[in-house]
């Protein structure tokens, strides 16, 4: 049996999978509120204690929301320090591989089915090229997928914490507001759930709701798409344009002729707004690279458990004693 987990800033998905030649088969999957647990060991223990009889785990892989160095990470938006070796020792595993959560999603790209992807731009995919992955959820994650001639090899990035690049006078005002409020303006403060909260406050001198901040991203998106609040609409428009612009930046950085994939929990919930045109216009509006960016396929990942699937795919490879793992098919 394979143990996989995807630990995000809000939710943690854990699952047991059976080995397979390409895509591991889920046996049981559960979700937990990350904020209700104080350590990674505690949430893994809560999951495994529910399994009777106790499963024999051949390999384990966990994706976490933070930079991973030597199987150890500080989770950026949770406040945990996690160590794969500690998890392995606690549960009697030979090894527990720790990955950045976006790297885990990147490992899923090779085994996603067509129905798990939604195309925003067809482009002209080049099978010999690289790909990129960007994902707005609680925070903003990015990853590269480099083509080594046989398959796409994921590589981590902390590009979500790079500087926010204003493109319009209104965005310069937003950047100044963020600097005054937070000390600097990074991309995650605009393109993420955190960013939607910032955009709400920036656009609303007088709040249109007294809802708690944790509910603001969903309420802002709902009000905007239903036409219930003009300022919410403006905030969502700014979010979508900034998302498209940063996705285009990533496509340039990794020369994503294979495609640019959009993960995270926000994109599937606002697909009509993403399809309206502003995202794509911001994505390609980078002369002299417009023609290149118009050729890049852009796809939204619809599977909410892609990070868990990617972690399981890595565990599947590890359990197969050093095989190359699934070959990228798109």
N, C-alpha and C positions, 0 to 999 in steps of 0.2 A: 504494500500500500504506500502511496505517496502522500505526504503532508504538505499543503500549500497554504499560504496566507497572504493577504493584501491589507496592510495596515495603513489606513489613511487618517487624515486629521479629524474626520467625523465618524466614519464607519470602518470596522474591521471585518473582512470576509475571511473565513477559514474553511478549508475543505479537505476531504480525503478523496484521492483519485486512484483509479487503477491504471497501470502502465499500458501503453499502446505504442504502435509504431510511429505515429505522428502526433495525434491529439489525445492527451490523457482523458480518461472517462471519469466524470464526477460520480462519486458514490454518495457522499453527503456534503452539503454546504450550509453554513450558518453565518449570519451576520451579527455583529456585536457593536454596541456604542463604545467607541474608543475612549471617550472621556470618562466612562464609568470604571475604567481599570487604571491602575497606577504603573503597571509594568507589562512588557511583552510576555514574560513568563506567565503572568496571571491570566491573560486572555487565552493563551495557548492551553493552559491548564484547565480553564473553564470549558473549552471546547472538547478536549480529550477526556475529561471526566465524564462526559455524557455518552461516551462510546463504551458499550459493553457487548462482548468482551473487548478488552483493550486491543487495538490493532497493532500489527507488526509493521513498523514504518521502515521502508527501505531507503528513502531519501526524503529530505525536507528542504523547502525553499520559501523564504518569506520576503515579500516586497514591503519596504517601509518608506514613509514620506520624509526623506532626508538624505544627505550625502552619506554614502557607505565607504568606509576605509578599513580594510582588513577585517571584514565581517563585523564591523562595529559602526554605530551611527547615533547621532543626536537627532531625534525627530523634531523637525523644525516647528510644526504647529501643534505638537502634543506635549512636549516637555519631558519625553522619555529619553533615557540612554539605553540602547539595546545592544546586545552582543550575541551573535549567532553561536559562539562557543558556549555561552551560558545556557542557551536554550538546549543545545545538544547534550550538555552534561546533565541538565535537569531532567530530560526525558529519555536519556539513555540512547541517543542517536549517535551514529558515527560522525555525522556532520550536519549542521544546519546552515545552508547557504543564505546569506543576507544580500538583498539587492535593493537599489533605489526603486521606488514604486513605479516610476515611469520606465525604467529599464525592464521591469517585470511586464508591463503592458507591451513594451516593444517586442518582447519574446513571444507575445501572443499574436502579433501581426502575421506571422508565418502560417498560423493554423486557423485564422478566422475564416468563417464561411461567408460567401457573398451576401447572404441575408443579414449578416451582422455588420454590414457597412452601408452607409448612405453617401452617395456621391454629390458633392457640391460643385465640382468642376471635373469634367471628364479628362481633360488634358491629353497628353500623348505619352503614356508610361513607357519607360525604357527599362527593360528587365535587368540590364547590366549596371544600373545606376544605384545611387544611395536613396535613402528615405529619411524623413524626419517625423517626429511625434511631438505634439503639443497638447496639453490637457489642463483645462481650467476646472478646478473643483473647489475645495476649501482654499487651496493655494494654486499656484501655477507651476506645472512641471513640464520639462522638455527632455527629449532624448534624441540621439542620433542613431541611425541604422546604416552602417557602412557595408557596402558590398565587397566581400573578399574574393569574389570569383566563383564561390560555391553557394553562399547564402548571405542573408543580411545579419550582420553582427551588431547587436545593440551596444551603445556606449552612453554613459551618464552625462548629464549636464545640470548645472544649477542656473541656467539662463533665465529662469523666472525671477531671479533676484538681480538681474542686470538692470541698468538704468532705463527708466521710461523715456521714450523719445517722442516729444510732442511734434505734431505735424501741422497744427492749425493754431490760430490765436486762442480759441477756446481751450485747446489742450495745453497751451502754455499757462493759461490761468489755472487749469487743473493741476499742473505740475507744481506751480508756485504754492497752491493750497496744500498739496501733499507735503511739500518740503516744510512749510510752516507747521503742519500738524504732526508729521512723523520724522522730520529731520532729513529725509531724502525721498525721492520719488523713484520707486522701482516698478517694474512691469507688473509684478504680482499685486501691487496696490491698486491696479486698475483692472487687470484681466484675471479674475478669480471671484470666489464668493466674498472674500475680503474686499476685493475691488468693487463689487456691486454695492456693498455697504458704504464704502467711501464715496462712490458715485451718487448714491442716494443722498448722502448728507451734503455733498457739493452742489447738487442740483436743487435741493429743497431748503431754502432759507426758512420756510415754514413747513414742517413735516405734514405729509398727507395721511399719516397713520401714527398711532401710538404703540404699534407692535414692537416687541423686543427685537434687538439687533439680529439675533439668530434667525429670525423669520423674514428679515428685510430682503435678502436676495430673491426668494420665491415670490414675495408680495410685489416687489418692484417689477419682476419679469411678467407676472400676471397682470398687473395694472397697465403695463406698457403694451402688451400684446392685445389686451381687451379695449384699449383706448380710454381707460378710466382716469388717467392722470397724464397731463402733458409733460410734466417734469420727469416722471418715471419713464416716459417714452424717450425723452432726450437722453436720460441716463443710460437706458438700454442701447440706444443708437451709438452712444460714445463707447460703450463696452464692446459692441459688435465690431465697430470700426477699428478699435485698438486691438481686438483679438485678431482680426484679419491682417492688420499691419504687422503684428508680431509673428504670426504664422508665416507671412511672406519673408520676414527677416530670417526665420529659421530655415525656410526652404533655400534661401540664398547661402546661408552659412554652411549647409551640408550638401549643396548642389543636389536637391531632392528630385532628380529626374524619375525615380521609381515611384514617388508619391509623397504627399504630406498627409499624415493621419492626425485626426483630432480626437483625443480621448477625453476622459473626465466626465463628471456627472452633469455639467451644465448644458453642453451642446445638444444632447438628445432632447432636452426639455424645451429648447428654444429653436428647434429646426426651422419653423416657418420664418422666424426673424433672420436666421442665418441665410436662408434661401432668398431673402428679399433683394439682395444685391449689394448691400453696403460692405459685407464681409469680403466678397470677391473683389470689389473695386479697390478696397484698401490692400488686399493681398497682392494684386498685380501692379498697383500704382507706384512703381519704383523704377522710373527710367534711369538708365538705358536698359534695364533688365525686364521690362514689361513682357516682351515676347517670350523670354525664357519662362517667366512665372505663369504665363497663360498656358504653357505646355505641361505644367506640373499637375498631376491628378491630385485632387483634394477630397478626402473621404472622412466622414464622421464614423467613429466606432460606436455601434449601438449596444453592444454587449456590456452590461453594467459590471460584469465580473471578469473583464478582460485581464485585469491585473492578477487576479487569482489564477486564471487560465495560464497566463504567461509564467507565473511562478511554478505551477504544476508542470509546464513544459520543460522548465529547467531541471526540476527534480526528476522528471522522466528521463532526461538525458543523463543525469548523474547516475541514476539507478541502472542505466544501460551500460555502465562501465566504460565511459569514455567515448561513446559514439558521438557523431557530429550533431545529432539532434535533428529536428524537423527542418527540411529545406524550405526556404521562402518561396511562396508560389505566386506572389504578386508584387 
